[in-house]
Amino acid sequence: MILNREKFEKIEEIVLYILGLFMFLDYKLLKNLVPVVIVLLILRKVLFKEKLVCGNEKIKKFILMYIIVGVFWNFLGGMSYKPARNFLKISRYIPFLFFIYPIIERKKDLLKKFLFCSLISYIFLMYKVITQYIKNPFQRVEGIDGISTTGNIGAMVACFAFGLALEEKKVWKKLAYILIYGSGIFITVVTQGRAPLLSIVVSTIIMIGLEIYANFDLKKIVISLSLVFLLGIVGLKYIPDSHLGRFKTTFETEKTVNNSSNGLRIEMWKIGILRIRENPIFGSGTKFDKNNLFRKLVEKLPEKTEVDKYYKYTLLNSGFNDAHNMYINTTVDNGLFTVVLVIFWFMIPGYLSLKYFKKIKEKRYLIASIGGIASFLTIGAFWMLWRTPEQVYFWILLLILLISIYQKEEIIEKI
């Protein structure tokens, strides 16, 4: 039996809903959806002669160039198939962008349904976080996929929700988005995620700045700032001192045992920079170091004091192999090819948002996606996001940004 277009579209929609329901629950489930999505993309081409689309032909070609050149570049960096394979692994979620865009272009209400499914998975995550916190309020909450991942999710969801709240006209919806914003802050607090909480602050400032740039409305700005201020006051009042103590050390750089989280991270950044100097052009290949250069550089660390010894042997015995900074990590891995990722991370979202901000009447998804991306990029300065499955959120946020810009104006108003 030949699969007609109507039946095929139903299958696509089901996969879209499943993708949303898995969004914040389990990366293994998301990973298993990748081959399904790739098969559906191939069937689109074979059965219905449809090309890959993401709203802009130049961006599509740039993404395809990134994948093709990236494979060869990583092979040259490590002179092995392993880094090329690892590069494809961390790029596995890019097909989601090409899969989802035409579905939502065809049926505009599916963006709402996709986000609603994602909200359901976030509620399950929130339930897990709350139950763990109630059970032991003095321990860092792990959520579903670990402390860092849970905190990162909370931050990105909070920022996305705040962007929606800025542009929402209905009071009850605005309050609902602010509630989600507050829940994301709560997650970062109970996971004691300093980078996620910092990303919320940075992203919130950026979104308010964009809102002022696009459409200055003093009343809206005052209300938004008042709600944020209220959340801050309430949070500071009820956050346990044990949690506040960790946040107060966010910018401490002194090399001590008590501040080892920051101190070790700085040592890893230094080692990462040394590794870049070893392979400045091609890098060493994504997540691959045939000479175990990181460990060799750690072995050269001094042992003059007890603190020196603690840092050195913590790094050696814990098996760290990255700089805990996605910008340093990608430069270590890819050398000059990192410029391509910088274009993805900063130039494309920045250029598109500034170019279309005043042209689009319905800006909520544009501001929300920029807010989420800003959160992602801020967290990335302190964590290896581009090597972890959490990079799926960048592609989803970029997808929503492209949808908000390249959909027709009369369609956006219905979403």
N, C-alpha and C positions, 0 to 999 in steps of 0.2 A: 504494500500500500504506500502510495506516494504521500509524503508529509506536506500538506498544504500550508499556506502562509498563516492562516488563522490558528491552526493547531500549533504551529511552530511558535507563534507569538504567545500562546498560553503557557507553553513550556518555558519560554524566556521569562515570563512574568513570575512563574513559580520559583525559578532559580533566583530571580531578583529578590523575592521575599525571603527565601532561605538565606541568602547572602546577608540581608539586613538582620535577620534573627540571630545569626552567628557573629555579628560584627564585634561584640564586646564579650563574647563568651569563651571562645576557644579558637586559637589560631590554627590548630590542627584541622579543625573542621573547615575553616576558611581556605587553608592550603589544599584540602581535598576538592574544593570547588573549582580551583584553577583549571585542571584538565577538562572539567565539564564545560566551563566557559570557553576554553580554547576550541573544543569540539563544536560548540554552537556557533562560534565565529567562522569556523571552516565551513559549516553547513550553510551559513548565510551566503558565503561566497559561491559554493558549489550549486546549491539549489535555487538561490534567488539573485545571484549575480550582484550582491551588495558589497561595497567597499568598506574598509575601516573608516569610521568617522568619529571626530571628537569636537566638531564645531568649527575647526579652523584647519585648513589643509597644511599650512606651514608648520603648525604645532605638531600635527600628526607626523609629518615627515621628520621633524626634529626628534620626536620620540622614537621612531623606527631607526633613525640614524644612531641614536643613543644606544639602543640595544645591539645593533649590528657591530658598530665600531667598538662598543664596550667589550664585547666578547673577544675580539682580536686583541684589543689593547691589554686586557687582563692576561691573555695568553702570553703576550710579549713581556708583561711585567713579571710574571712568575716563571715563564718558560715552561709551562705545564698546563694540562687541561683542567687541573683542579681550580685555579682561580677563575678561569672562564666559567666553569660550572657553578662556582659560588656566586659569581656575578649574575648569572641567570636565575639562581635561587632567590637572591634578594630583589630581582626585578620581576618576580613571578606574578605580582599583583597588578602590573600594568594592563594586562588584558581586561581587567574589570572596567577600566575607563572606556575602552572601545565597545565593550559589551553593554554597559549601562546607558551610555549617551544616546544611541539611536532609539532605545526602548522608551526613554523619557521624552525624547523628541517626538515620538509617535503618539504617546499618550501622556499628556502633561501632568495628570493627577498622580501618576506613578511615583513621582519624586516624593510627594507627601506620604504615600504608602510605604515607600522604601525607608524614609526617615522614621515613620511610625514603627516599622519592624525593628529598626535600629534602637529606637527608644525602649521597646520591650526588652531587648537584650541588655540594655543599660540598666533597666529596672531590676533585672535578675542580678546583675553585678552589684547594684546598690544594696539589694537585699542581703547579699553575701557579705558585703562590707559592714553593714549595720550589725548583723548577727555576730560577726567576729569582734567588732568593737565592743559590743555589749558584754560579750563573754570575757574579754580581757582589754579594758580601755587603756592600759599602760603599755601594751605591746603594739608594734607597728603592724597594721592590718595588711594582709597579703592579697585579699580579694580572690580572684579566680586564677590569674596567671602570674602572680607574684607581686611584691611590693612596688617595684619601680613601674612595671607595666600598668598596674591598677591606678597609681598616682598619675601617670601620663594620660591615661584615658580620661580620668576625672577632669584634668586640666583642659584637654582639647574639647571635650563635650561642654564644659562650662563656657569656654570662649565662643564656641559655635552658638550656644543658646543665647549668650549675651548679645551677639550680633543680630539674632532674630528679634530679641526684645527691643533693641534700639529702633527698629523700623516697624514693629507691630503696632497697629492702630487700635485693636480691640484690647480693652483693659484686662479682661480675664486671661487672654492669651499672653499678654505682656507679663502678667504676674506668674503665669505657668512657666514661661521661659526664665524669669528671674529665679524661680524656685529651682529649676534645673541648674542654673548658674550657681546658686548657693550649694546645691548638692555636690557639684563638681569640686567646689572649694572644700567642702566637708571631706571628700575623699582624699584630697591632697593633704589635708591636715592630719587625718587618722593614719595615713600611710607615712606621714612625716616627710613628704616629698618636697624638698626645698626648691629644686629646679622647676617642678610643675607649678608650685605656688608663685614663683617668680614669673613664670610664663603667663600666668593669668593676669598678673599686674601689668606686664608689658603689653600683652594683647589687648587688655581693656583700654589702656591709654591710647593705643593705636586706633582701635575701633571708634572711640569717642572723637579722636582727631579726624578720622575719615568722615564721620557723621557731620562734624562741624564744617569740614571742607565741602562736602556734597550738598548739604542743605541745613544751614544754620537755623536751629529752632531752640531758642533759649529755654522755653518751658520743658521741652523734651530732654535737653541736656541736664537741666536742674533736677528733674525727676530721676533720671538715670543715675546721676552722681549721688543723689540722696539715698537711693536704694543701695548702691554700692557702699556708701559710707555707713549705712545702717547695718549692712551685713558685716562690715569690718568691725564695728563696735560690738555687735553681738558675738562675733567670733572671738575677739580678744577677751571678752568677758568669760566665755565658757570653754575656751581651749585650755586643757590641763597644762600646768607649768612644765611637766615633763616633755610635752610636745613643743611648747613655746621655746624652751631652752635650745632645742635643735635648730629651730628657725632663726634664732638670734645669731647663730654661728654661720649663717649663709655666706657672708663675705669675709670671714676670717681666713687669713692665709698663713698664719704662724704655724711653723712645723712642730707640732706637739703630738703626744700620744692621745690626748683627750680630743683633739681635733683631727684625727687621722683620716676621716672621710674626705675632708678638704685637702689635707696635706698629701695623701696618697694620690688623689686626683691630679694635683699639680705636678707631682713626680712623674705620673703617667703622661701628662702633657709634654713634659720635657723630653721624655724618652721617645714619644711620638715625633717630636720635632727632629730629634737626632736620627730617627728612622727615615724621615723625609729627606734629610741630607744624604743618606746612603743611596736613595733611589729617587731623585727629584723629578725625573722626566716621566718614566713609565710607572713608577711606584713598584711595589712588590707583588701586585696582583691582589684582588679582593679576598680578604680573610685568608691570606696564604703567605707564609714566610718560610721558605725552604731551609733557611739557616737559623731559624728560631732567634731572630735578631732581638726581639723584645727581651727574651730571657738573658741573652748575652749582655745586653746593655744594663739590665737590672743587676747582674752579677758584678758589674763595675761600680755600682753605687758605693759610697763611702760607709765605713763602719766606725767612725770616730766616737760617736756617742751612743747611748742606749736608744735614743729616738731614731738615729740613723739605722741601727740594727733592726729595730722594730719595723721600720718602713721597708727596708730591704727584704727581710725574710717574710714579711706579710705578702709582699708582691710575688716573691719566689714561690712560697708555699701555697698561695691561693690560686696560682695558675692564671693570672691575668695575662691577656694577650692583645689588649687594645688600650687606647688612650682615654676612654670614657669621654669622648668628644667626637661627634660624627664628622666635623669639619677636618680635624686632624686625621681621623681614621680614613676618610675617603682620600685625603691627599697621600697618606701612607700607602694606601691600596692602589690608587690610580694616577698619582702624580699630576701631570698637566691636564689629564682628562677630567679632573675634578671641576674644571671651569664649566663643563657641560652641566654638572649637577648644580653649580651655583646659579646658572641661567634658569634651571628648573625651579630652584628654591626661591630665588629672589627676583630675578629680572622679569620672567614671564608673569607671575602674579602681580608684581608691582606695576609693570607697564600696563597690563590689562585693566587693573583696578583704577589707576589714575586716568586712563584714556576714556573709560566708559562710565565712570562714577556719576557724572552729571548728565549723561545721556539716557541712562536707564531710570525709569520711574520707580520700579519695584526693586529696591536695593538690598532687601533683607538677606537673601541667600549670598549675595556678593560680599556684604560686610561679614556675615557669619563665616563664610569659607576663608576669607582673609584672616579673620580672628583665629580660626583653627590652625591655619598655616603658620601664623605668627607664633602661636603656642608651640607648635611642632618644632619650629626653627630655634626657639629659645631653649627648649628642653634639650635639643640636639647639641647645644654648646657644652652640656654636662653629661651627656649619655650617648651611646653609640647607636642612635635610632636607625641609621641607614643600614646597619647590619642586622637589625632585629626585625621580627615580623610586624612591629608597630609601624613600619614604613608604609603599610597598606593604607593608613589613614591619610598620608600625604596625597596619594593618588585619588582617594575618594574625595578629599577636600578640593583638589585641583579639578576633578570632574564636576563638582557642584559649582565651582567658580566658572568653568567653561559653559555649563548649562545656563547659569544666570546671565551670562554676557551674550551668548550666541543664539539663544532662543528669541523668537520674534516678540516684540514688545507686548502685543495684545495677548500673547500666550502666557508670558510671565505674570501678568496681572491676575490670571486665573489660578496660578499655582498656590 
